[in-house]
Amino acid sequence: MRVLFVTWDGAGNLPPTLALISALSARGHEVIVLGHDSQESEITQSGGEFRRFATAPQLDQGKAQAGFDFASWLQGFNEVAARDFMAEASRVDPDILIVDCMMGPSLAMGWSIGKKLVALVHGVYSAMTPWSEMISAADLSLCCSYEAFDVGAKFPKNMVFVGPLRSVVAGRPYARKLAERPLVVASLSSGHQGPFQLGLLQRVCDALFTLPVEGLVTTGRGIAPEELTAGENVTIERNIDHGLTLPEASLFITHCGHGSVMAALKAGVPMLCLPPVADQPHNAELVKRLGLGEVLDVMVTPAVIAEAVTRLTAKGSFWGGNKVQKAAKSFAKKNTYEPRVEQAVELLEKLAG
């Protein structure tokens, strides 16, 4: 089976793509991926054959871009990228097209040429309303989320939930330094979110320094750890494995990117949400609606952050306990599961015939 992916550097949309590339390659399928140069290394390491966009503009979420208007950029990019995608499809003649759900024109053109078409929904479906019509028109849509998290949403008949797909990598949890204290992990995206991000991370560091907790702050590829200062109870790293570390945490401070939220849900950890852009406010509202955390504005002060951390890490009253902590653990037990990547591959194989 020959599979052609088309994707873009949206930071959080790459992990499920890599997981599928790896699983398909392991089963002996040919996988070709059209994407941005910033994604090439990880795509090839996962077993995919990388192809760069011929004419569509480049994007690197690891780099700050002053005055960047994401919505306008995405619209213009999608129109050009769809033409590059069709040209690549004509060259490689794939059995299946797999298209990132936010690339509406590519979904439309893929549907029009009569190939088996799959929409890869890398986030919460209810946050993808601009592209919902094309997602539902595909032969199959793979949703890399937990159905129970998307409260009140109505899903298309072609949608199968396979959970937050991620490649399995060798790693180890963060080595605790103050094991007697609650661990608070903070991460505001693996990519660069905008000019506010550095200042907000610094205010998180300042807030954690004032509290009897152990703080672990990760900067991702967009910010160097040395750009932040922290007290002796706070460690700053560029990256850690959230899947291995969050089960040890008492709280996760997050920008509410989909991948980060899914990791916290799986670990049963309450969230303090600081959502700036894109689908993040929507995800944060779902966290709040389910009673799994609190939401604050990105311009919040260290003092307000510290107050929220204190509330969310408190052990609770003699009679009850912390309701948010209980809700997070209950959601994890009832509604989360290991990623169903093998099921996803089997569905693709069946679709190809």
Secondary structure, DSSP 8 states (H G I E B T S, - for coil): -EEEEE----STTHHHHHHHHHHHHHTT-EEEEEE-GGGHHHHHHTT-EEEE-SSS----TTS--TT--HHHHHHHHHHHHHHHHHHHHHHH--SEEEEETT-HHHHHHHHHTT-EEEEEE-S-GGG-GGGHHHHHHSSEEEE-S-GGGSTT----TTEEE--S------------SSTTS-EEEEE--SS---THHHHHHHHHHHHHHTSSSEEEEE--TTS-GGG----TTEEEES---HHHHGGG-SEEEE---HHHHHHHHHHT--EEE---STTHHHHHHHHHHTTSEEE--TT--HHHHHHHHHHHH----SSS--HHHHHHHHHHHHH-----HHHHHHHHHHHH-
